[in-house]
Amino acid sequence: MTTSSASPTRIAIAGAGLIGQAHIATLAQRPELRLSALVDPSPAAATVAERAGVPLYRTLDELLAHDRPDGLVLATPNALHVPQALQCVAEGLPILLEKPIATTVAEGRTLVDAVERTGARVLIGHHRAHSPIMAKAREVVQSGQLGRLVAVMGSATFYKPDHYFAEAPWRTQPGGGPVLINMIHEVHNLRMLCGDISAVQAISSNAVRGHAVEDTVVISLRFASGALGTFLLSDTAACPRSWEQTSQENKAYTSYEDEDCYVLTGTRGSLSVPTMRLKTYPSAADSSWWKPFDCSVVPMTRQDPLLLQMAHFGAVVRGEVAPLVSARDGLHNLQVTEAIVEAARSRRLVELG
């Protein structure tokens, strides 16, 4: 089946909030795909559906009974992810499930078991996995230019305004903090670049916002390779060292092209991401802090990863490719974030299986 000769693949979206509306805008840019319907019980969703020119349904049951799509994007609150995804798996409906895959690892395992038992087509919405910047950074690490990977320093620091929480109060409650909403993206990036994470330690604070969830976390990481990492996460820090404010991929955010959010270091050099500034020694024999680095910038392209993810989802729906980010990938990411929360709570090292 090719998109040039076939009718557009019909995609419905459940959830008319911030990320749901971003997916609506993305679908409008993919000629091989078409938004077919919106699912959301909130009064505000009617305006979104009218603007998009599609029918609105209050529930998934209504959608499936009246206007079954080829695929469905689940951009609903975190607590609904597993029950709604299980409903779609039972119906044989391919889904793009926004991260996190679940609010708990136990719930996530239930969904992964169902997906793997049935062979359901489920793509988890870790959209940065589709970023050309990430692909190039991973290529540099795997090429050996940095030598053996030693460590990574990362940050996701930004300031979320008060209305962000007023519009969705669930973000102030367990399951809605920046570890699950934001750090889970970083975990997937770190796993892409450095491999699986085997242990974490963390200190968290809610001193600034006073919500029931964290607003700032300092995290230490150990990777299966033996490399170590540090990460600073805060949604109340007025600092642009976050992926959104450095990658220039999402035009909704002001970007600062002189800032990085990751620095990968090896025995022969370092790579700063996303500026892609590369500093390496010519050879192992030249590796010494008394000798100068060869300095360059790795060439790469920028494209909207949400746009690329949606194109990939269309191919998943049509059965042309396997999901780039599987349900099991989503579970691994959730396991790490849950370990971070537990490490901060218990003040101890948490090992991951």
VOPAGU-2260 file (C-alpha; in pm, 1 decimal, decimal comma):
REM VOPAGU-2260
SITE   aa  ch    i         X         Y         Z
SITE  MET   A    0       0,0       0,0       0,0
SITE  THR   A    1     150,3     336,3     -99,2
SITE  THR   A    2      37,5     677,0       8,2
SITE  SER   A    3      50,1     810,1    -349,6
SITE  SER   A    4    -235,5     584,0    -469,0
SITE  ALA   A    5    -435,2     537,5    -148,4
SITE  SER   A    6    -684,7     754,8      31,4
SITE  PRO   A    7    -545,9     946,9     329,0
SITE  THR   A    8    -507,4     743,6     645,7
SITE  ARG   A    9    -780,0     854,1     887,8
SITE  ILE   A   10    -647,3     949,0    1231,5
SITE  ALA   A   11    -866,2    1047,9    1527,6
SITE  ILE   A   12    -735,4    1228,1    1835,4
SITE  ALA   A   13    -854,8    1174,6    2192,8
SITE  GLY   A   14    -774,8    1477,4    2405,4
SITE  ALA   A   15    -817,0    1841,2    2299,7
SITE  GLY   A   16    -559,1    1983,2    2537,0
SITE  LEU   A   17    -214,1    2125,6    2467,6
SITE  ILE   A   18     -55,8    1816,6    2311,8
SITE  GLY   A   19    -378,4    1711,6    2138,6
SITE  GLN   A   20    -395,7    2046,2    1960,6
SITE  ALA   A   21     -29,1    2010,7    1863,3
SITE  HIS   A   22    -113,8    1677,0    1699,5
SITE  ILE   A   23    -408,2    1838,7    1518,0
SITE  ALA   A   24    -172,6    2100,4    1372,5
SITE  THR   A   25      75,4    1828,9    1274,9
SITE  LEU   A   26    -186,7    1623,2    1093,0
SITE  ALA   A   27    -278,5    1928,2     887,9
SITE  GLN   A   28      75,3    1923,7     745,2
SITE  ARG   A   29      70,3    1557,1     637,2
SITE  PRO   A   30    -114,3    1512,0     305,3
SITE  GLU   A   31    -110,9    1131,9     342,0
SITE  LEU   A   32    -299,3    1160,1     672,5
SITE  ARG   A   33    -633,0    1316,2     765,7
SITE  LEU   A   34    -784,3    1413,2    1098,7
SITE  SER   A   35   -1117,6    1228,9    1112,6
SITE  ALA   A   36   -1257,5    1309,4    1458,5
SITE  LEU   A   37   -1190,7    1445,3    1804,4
SITE  VAL   A   38   -1277,1    1274,4    2134,3
SITE  ASP   A   39   -1307,9    1483,7    2449,9
SITE  PRO   A   40   -1592,1    1536,4    2701,6
SITE  SER   A   41   -1490,0    1890,1    2800,5
SITE  PRO   A   42   -1702,5    2188,4    2687,0
SITE  ALA   A   43   -1395,6    2360,6    2540,8
SITE  ALA   A   44   -1339,6    2069,0    2300,2
SITE  ALA   A   45   -1638,6    2176,8    2089,6
SITE  THR   A   46   -1454,5    2489,1    1979,8
SITE  VAL   A   47   -1143,0    2289,0    1893,3
SITE  ALA   A   48   -1341,7    2037,3    1688,5
SITE  GLU   A   49   -1535,6    2311,3    1507,3
SITE  ARG   A   50   -1213,1    2490,6    1421,5
SITE  ALA   A   51   -1063,9    2164,4    1288,9
SITE  GLY   A   52   -1381,3    2084,9    1094,1
SITE  VAL   A   53   -1431,5    1737,4    1241,8
SITE  PRO   A   54   -1701,9    1567,5    1449,7
SITE  LEU   A   55   -1665,2    1557,9    1827,5
SITE  TYR   A   56   -1737,5    1252,7    2041,0
SITE  ARG   A   57   -1748,5    1245,4    2419,7
SITE  THR   A   58   -1606,0     894,6    2462,6
SITE  LEU   A   59   -1405,8     631,3    2276,4
SITE  ASP   A   60   -1717,5     410,6    2276,0
SITE  GLU   A   61   -1906,5     679,2    2081,2
SITE  LEU   A   62   -1620,4     715,5    1833,7
SITE  LEU   A   63   -1586,8     342,6    1771,5
SITE  ALA   A   64   -1961,3     302,9    1732,8
SITE  HIS   A   65   -2009,1     585,2    1480,8
SITE  ASP   A   66   -1682,5     674,7    1305,9
SITE  ARG   A   67   -1407,4     414,6    1349,5
SITE  PRO   A   68   -1072,9     562,9    1233,5
SITE  ASP   A   69    -770,0     382,9    1093,1
SITE  GLY   A   70    -562,7     492,9    1391,8
SITE  LEU   A   71    -601,1     691,2    1713,3
SITE  VAL   A   72    -378,8     933,5    1904,3
SITE  LEU   A   73    -433,6     910,3    2280,3
SITE  ALA   A   74    -339,9    1253,9    2417,3
SITE  THR   A   75    -548,2    1224,6    2732,0
SITE  PRO   A   76    -447,8    1273,0    3098,9
SITE  ASN   A   77    -189,9    1024,8    3225,5
SITE  ALA   A   78    -432,7     834,9    3446,8
SITE  LEU   A   79    -643,3     741,4    3140,7
SITE  HIS   A   80    -357,7     606,3    2929,5
SITE  VAL   A   81    -373,7     239,9    3029,4
SITE  PRO   A   82    -751,7     183,2    3038,4
SITE  GLN   A   83    -799,8     364,5    2707,6
SITE  ALA   A   84    -501,9     192,2    2544,8
SITE  LEU   A   85    -628,7    -148,4    2661,1
SITE  GLN   A   86    -966,9     -68,3    2505,8
SITE  CYS   A   87    -798,0      14,0    2174,4
SITE  VAL   A   88    -581,6    -299,5    2189,0
SITE  ALA   A   89    -894,7    -509,2    2242,6
SITE  GLU   A   90   -1054,4    -336,2    1942,0
SITE  GLY   A   91    -748,2    -394,8    1722,0
SITE  LEU   A   92    -708,7     -18,8    1671,9
SITE  PRO   A   93    -349,5     109,0    1618,8
SITE  ILE   A   94    -259,4     387,8    1861,2
SITE  LEU   A   95      -3,9     656,5    1925,2
SITE  LEU   A   96      -4,8     668,7    2305,4
SITE  GLU   A   97     137,6     982,6    2456,9
SITE  LYS   A   98     402,6     938,7    2721,8
SITE  PRO   A   99     414,5     826,0    2993,1
SITE  ILE   A  100     286,0     483,2    2898,9
SITE  ALA   A  101     123,4     465,6    3244,3
SITE  THR   A  102     130,4     632,8    3583,3
SITE  THR   A  103     288,8     326,9    3748,7
SITE  VAL   A  104     519,6      49,6    3633,1
SITE  ALA   A  105     265,2    -212,3    3742,6
SITE  GLU   A  106       1,1     -56,6    3514,5
SITE  GLY   A  107     256,4     -28,0    3236,3
SITE  ARG   A  108     340,3    -398,0    3258,9
SITE  THR   A  109     -28,2    -483,0    3217,6
SITE  LEU   A  110     -40,8    -284,4    2894,2
SITE  VAL   A  111     289,8    -420,0    2760,9
SITE  ASP   A  112     170,9    -775,7    2825,5
SITE  ALA   A  113    -148,5    -707,3    2628,8
SITE  VAL   A  114      41,1    -543,6    2340,7
SITE  GLU   A  115     295,6    -823,0    2310,5
SITE  ARG   A  116      35,5   -1096,8    2351,5
SITE  THR   A  117    -186,1    -957,3    2073,4
SITE  GLY   A  118      75,8    -802,9    1843,8
SITE  ALA   A  119    -105,6    -469,0    1868,7
SITE  ARG   A  120      41,4    -172,4    1683,2
SITE  VAL   A  121     127,8      74,1    1960,9
SITE  LEU   A  122     368,2     366,5    1921,8
SITE  ILE   A  123     465,4     550,8    2240,0
SITE  GLY   A  124     487,8     928,6    2202,6
SITE  HIS   A  125     852,0     990,2    2286,7
SITE  HIS   A  126     871,0    1225,4    1989,3
SITE  ARG   A  127    1237,3    1320,6    2034,3
SITE  ALA   A  128    1325,3     969,2    1919,0
SITE  HIS   A  129    1236,7    1103,8    1572,4
SITE  SER   A  130    1465,5    1409,0    1602,2
SITE  PRO   A  131    1743,8    1432,7    1339,6
SITE  ILE   A  132    1958,2    1605,0    1604,7
SITE  MET   A  133    1928,4    1303,5    1833,5
SITE  ALA   A  134    2001,0    1067,3    1545,5
SITE  LYS   A  135    2320,0    1256,6    1459,2
SITE  ALA   A  136    2434,0    1275,1    1823,3
SITE  ARG   A  137    2380,1     901,7    1861,5
SITE  GLU   A  138    2577,7     843,1    1541,6
SITE  VAL   A  139    2872,5    1040,9    1681,9
SITE  VAL   A  140    2871,6     845,5    2008,6
SITE  GLN   A  141    2846,1     509,3    1833,6
SITE  SER   A  142    3120,2     600,6    1583,3
SITE  GLY   A  143    3382,6     598,3    1859,0
SITE  GLN   A  144    3492,9     957,5    1799,2
SITE  LEU   A  145    3454,2    1029,3    2171,3
SITE  GLY   A  146    3640,3     714,5    2272,6
SITE  ARG   A  147    3484,8     513,3    2552,2
SITE  LEU   A  148    3185,7     697,2    2696,3
SITE  VAL   A  149    3265,1     818,4    3048,6
SITE  ALA   A  150    2984,8    1051,1    3153,4
SITE  VAL   A  151    2694,9    1272,6    3052,4
SITE  MET   A  152    2583,7    1601,4    3205,6
SITE  GLY   A  153    2224,9    1698,3    3132,9
SITE  SER   A  154    1963,7    1955,1    3225,7
SITE  ALA   A  155    1599,8    2040,3    3170,8
SITE  THR   A  156    1550,7    2377,2    3337,1
SITE  PHE   A  157    1257,6    2603,3    3247,8
SITE  TYR   A  158     983,7    2808,7    3411,9
SITE  LYS   A  159     622,3    2696,3    3376,3
SITE  PRO   A  160     376,5    2983,0    3436,7
SITE  ASP   A  161      94,3    2954,9    3688,9
SITE  HIS   A  162    -175,2    2917,3    3423,3
SITE  TYR   A  163     -11,2    2590,3    3309,6
SITE  PHE   A  164    -126,0    2436,3    3638,6
SITE  ALA   A  165    -457,4    2625,3    3661,1
SITE  GLU   A  166    -563,1    2489,6    3320,7
SITE  ALA   A  167    -490,5    2129,1    3425,6
SITE  PRO   A  168    -489,3    2086,8    3804,5
SITE  TRP   A  169    -392,2    1718,2    3769,7
SITE  ARG   A  170     -39,4    1845,6    3694,4
SITE  THR   A  171      -6,8    1943,4    4062,2
SITE  GLN   A  172     -87,3    1590,3    4186,1
SITE  PRO   A  173     106,2    1259,9    4194,3
SITE  GLY   A  174     153,8    1136,3    3838,7
SITE  GLY   A  175     158,6    1489,8    3700,8
SITE  GLY   A  176     493,4    1630,4    3812,2
SITE  PRO   A  177     793,7    1716,8    3593,6
SITE  VAL   A  178     956,6    1376,4    3647,8
SITE  LEU   A  179     672,5    1203,7    3462,0
SITE  ILE   A  180     580,8    1490,6    3228,9
SITE  ASN   A  181     930,7    1611,2    3136,3
SITE  MET   A  182    1205,3    1387,0    3272,3
SITE  ILE   A  183    1060,9    1086,1    3097,1
SITE  HIS   A  184    1153,7    1253,0    2764,1
SITE  GLU   A  185    1506,5    1305,0    2892,4
SITE  VAL   A  186    1529,7     942,6    3002,7
SITE  HIS   A  187    1452,4     825,3    2650,8
SITE  ASN   A  188    1711,4    1063,7    2507,5
SITE  LEU   A  189    1972,6     946,6    2757,4
SITE  ARG   A  190    1897,8     582,0    2678,0
SITE  MET   A  191    1933,5     654,9    2305,0
SITE  LEU   A  192    2271,8     820,6    2358,2
SITE  CYS   A  193    2424,0     626,0    2647,6
SITE  GLY   A  194    2240,0     293,4    2668,6
SITE  ASP   A  195    2027,4     148,0    2944,1
SITE  ILE   A  196    2026,4     300,1    3293,0
SITE  SER   A  197    2110,4      54,5    3571,3
SITE  ALA   A  198    2085,7     268,3    3888,5
SITE  VAL   A  199    1973,9     613,1    4006,3
SITE  GLN   A  200    1999,9     841,3    4307,8
SITE  ALA   A  201    1802,2    1163,9    4350,0
SITE  ILE   A  202    1715,7    1457,7    4572,6
SITE  SER   A  203    1386,8    1638,3    4506,8
SITE  SER   A  204    1219,6    1954,9    4633,3
SITE  ASN   A  205     879,1    2121,9    4610,0
SITE  ALA   A  206     994,5    2426,7    4807,2
SITE  VAL   A  207     908,6    2684,4    4539,6
SITE  ARG   A  208     562,5    2577,5    4419,3
SITE  GLY   A  209     452,0    2374,9    4722,0
SITE  HIS   A  210     256,3    2128,1    4505,8
SITE  ALA   A  211     205,9    1764,5    4601,7
SITE  VAL   A  212     471,9    1680,4    4341,0
SITE  GLU   A  213     831,7    1788,9    4291,1
SITE  ASP   A  214     934,1    2108,5    4111,7
SITE  THR   A  215    1312,7    2052,3    4119,7
SITE  VAL   A  216    1520,0    1732,5    4117,5
SITE  VAL   A  217    1892,7    1655,2    4109,4
SITE  ILE   A  218    1962,5    1308,3    3970,3
SITE  SER   A  219    2267,3    1081,7    3953,3
SITE  LEU   A  220    2267,1     799,7    3697,9
SITE  ARG   A  221    2470,4     486,4    3634,7
SITE  PHE   A  222    2449,6     327,3    3291,0
SITE  ALA   A  223    2490,6     -41,3    3212,1
SITE  SER   A  224    2812,0      44,7    3024,9
SITE  GLY   A  225    2965,1     185,1    3344,0
SITE  ALA   A  226    2927,8     546,4    3233,0
SITE  LEU   A  227    2786,3     790,7    3488,8
SITE  GLY   A  228    2555,1    1088,2    3454,7
SITE  THR   A  229    2416,8    1389,2    3636,2
SITE  PHE   A  230    2090,5    1564,7    3556,3
SITE  LEU   A  231    1921,5    1881,5    3684,1
SITE  LEU   A  232    1544,4    1902,6    3634,1
SITE  SER   A  233    1331,4    2200,9    3733,5
SITE  ASP   A  234    1006,0    2352,9    3608,2
SITE  THR   A  235    1052,6    2660,0    3827,1
SITE  ALA   A  236    1404,8    2756,9    3715,7
SITE  ALA   A  237    1421,1    3055,9    3482,0
SITE  CYS   A  238    1702,5    2906,5    3273,6
SITE  PRO   A  239    1696,7    2804,3    2904,4
SITE  ARG   A  240    1906,6    2486,6    2933,4
SITE  SER   A  241    1626,4    2259,2    2820,7
SITE  TRP   A  242    1568,6    2071,1    2495,7
SITE  GLU   A  243    1276,8    2295,5    2400,5
SITE  GLN   A  244    1480,2    2613,5    2449,1
SITE  THR   A  245    1797,1    2492,3    2276,1
SITE  SER   A  246    1702,2    2253,3    1994,4
SITE  GLN   A  247    1503,2    2509,1    1788,6
SITE  GLU   A  248    1266,8    2224,9    1690,9
SITE  ASN   A  249     951,0    2364,8    1849,7
SITE  LYS   A  250     886,0    2721,3    1735,6
SITE  ALA   A  251     647,7    2778,0    2027,9
SITE  TYR   A  252     956,9    2823,8    2246,0
SITE  THR   A  253    1219,0    3094,5    2220,8
SITE  SER   A  254    1550,6    2920,3    2150,7
SITE  TYR   A  255    1905,2    3014,2    2241,2
SITE  GLU   A  256    2149,9    2873,3    1989,9
SITE  ASP   A  257    2450,8    2921,4    2221,1
SITE  GLU   A  258    2306,1    2694,5    2493,5
SITE  ASP   A  259    2327,3    2316,2    2534,2
SITE  CYS   A  260    2130,8    2074,5    2748,2
SITE  TYR   A  261    2358,9    1769,0    2720,2
SITE  VAL   A  262    2735,7    1726,5    2724,7
SITE  LEU   A  263    2860,0    1375,8    2643,5
SITE  THR   A  264    3216,1    1301,2    2747,3
SITE  GLY   A  265    3442,9    1015,7    2649,4
SITE  THR   A  266    3809,1     924,1    2681,6
SITE  ARG   A  267    3897,9    1110,0    2360,1
SITE  GLY   A  268    3652,1    1394,6    2337,4
SITE  SER   A  269    3317,3    1553,7    2411,9
SITE  LEU   A  270    3000,4    1641,1    2223,4
SITE  SER   A  271    2764,8    1920,1    2330,2
SITE  VAL   A  272    2402,8    1877,1    2224,3
SITE  PRO   A  273    2219,1    2034,8    2047,0
SITE  THR   A  274    2484,8    2285,5    1931,4
SITE  MET   A  275    2680,3    1975,5    1818,9
SITE  ARG   A  276    3011,6    2131,4    1921,4
SITE  LEU   A  277    3269,9    1854,2    1904,9
SITE  LYS   A  278    3606,0    1861,0    2082,4
SITE  THR   A  279    3834,2    1561,5    2028,6
SITE  TYR   A  280    4196,1    1458,7    2052,6
SITE  PRO   A  281    4346,1    1327,8    1725,8
SITE  SER   A  282    4440,0     994,9    1883,9
SITE  ALA   A  283    4454,1     810,9    2214,9
SITE  ALA   A  284    4822,4     899,9    2239,3
SITE  ASP   A  285    4732,7    1269,4    2219,8
SITE  SER   A  286    4472,7    1252,8    2498,3
SITE  SER   A  287    4603,4    1489,4    2763,5
SITE  TRP   A  288    4470,2    1798,3    2934,0
SITE  TRP   A  289    4794,5    1972,4    2835,8
SITE  LYS   A  290    4719,0    1928,2    2463,5
SITE  PRO   A  291    4465,9    2119,2    2251,2
SITE  PHE   A  292    4145,7    1967,6    2118,0
SITE  ASP   A  293    4049,0    1957,4    1754,1
SITE  CYS   A  294    3729,8    2168,0    1757,7
SITE  SER   A  295    3448,0    2145,0    1506,4
SITE  VAL   A  296    3068,8    2149,8    1473,4
SITE  VAL   A  297    2898,5    1832,7    1353,6
SITE  PRO   A  298    2669,6    1913,1    1057,8
SITE  MET   A  299    2304,4    1817,7    1103,7
SITE  THR   A  300    1955,6    1917,8     996,3
SITE  ARG   A  301    1659,5    2034,4    1202,9
SITE  GLN   A  302    1308,8    1906,4    1145,6
SITE  ASP   A  303    1002,3    1903,8    1367,1
SITE  PRO   A  304    1009,4    1563,3    1541,9
SITE  LEU   A  305     633,1    1576,7    1603,1
SITE  LEU   A  306     583,3    1598,7    1226,8
SITE  LEU   A  307     821,6    1308,3    1169,0
SITE  GLN   A  308     656,4    1107,6    1446,2
SITE  MET   A  309     312,8    1154,4    1290,8
SITE  ALA   A  310     440,5    1039,3     951,7
SITE  HIS   A  311     591,4     734,5    1122,4
SITE  PHE   A  312     263,8     666,2    1302,5
SITE  GLY   A  313      81,1     668,9     970,1
SITE  ALA   A  314     323,2     402,6     845,0
SITE  VAL   A  315     267,7     201,6    1165,6
SITE  VAL   A  316    -110,2     221,6    1115,4
SITE  ARG   A  317     -74,4      97,0     757,4
SITE  GLY   A  318     146,7    -190,7     873,5
SITE  GLU   A  319     450,1     -67,7     680,1
SITE  VAL   A  320     691,1     -39,0     975,8
SITE  ALA   A  321     725,3    -146,1    1337,4
SITE  PRO   A  322     693,8     127,8    1602,6
SITE  LEU   A  323    1024,3     309,3    1656,5
SITE  VAL   A  324     935,0     348,2    2025,1
SITE  SER   A  325     762,4      32,3    2142,8
SITE  ALA   A  326     542,2     -21,0    2445,5
SITE  ARG   A  327     835,5    -197,6    2611,8
SITE  ASP   A  328    1055,0     108,6    2545,9
SITE  GLY   A  329     789,6     318,9    2713,3
SITE  LEU   A  330     789,8      81,7    3010,3
SITE  HIS   A  331    1170,0     102,5    3043,7
SITE  ASN   A  332    1148,3     482,5    3050,2
SITE  LEU   A  333     874,0     470,6    3312,2
SITE  GLN   A  334    1078,0     228,8    3524,8
SITE  VAL   A  335    1361,2     482,1    3534,9
SITE  THR   A  336    1133,6     772,3    3628,6
SITE  GLU   A  337     966,0     563,6    3897,8
SITE  ALA   A  338    1311,6     474,4    4030,0
SITE  ILE   A  339    1399,2     847,0    4041,3
SITE  VAL   A  340    1088,7     918,6    4249,3
SITE  GLU   A  341    1168,2     626,7    4481,2
SITE  ALA   A  342    1534,0     728,9    4512,9
SITE  ALA   A  343    1431,8    1081,9    4613,3
SITE  ARG   A  344    1174,8     947,5    4861,9
SITE  SER   A  345    1401,1     687,3    5021,2
SITE  ARG   A  346    1728,9     880,0    4991,7
SITE  ARG   A  347    1907,4     569,4    4867,5
SITE  LEU   A  348    2049,8     419,6    4549,6
SITE  VAL   A  349    1782,4     239,7    4348,5
SITE  GLU   A  350    1901,5     -42,3    4122,8
SITE  LEU   A  351    1709,0    -124,3    3805,7
SITE  GLY   A  352    1674,0    -476,8    3677,8
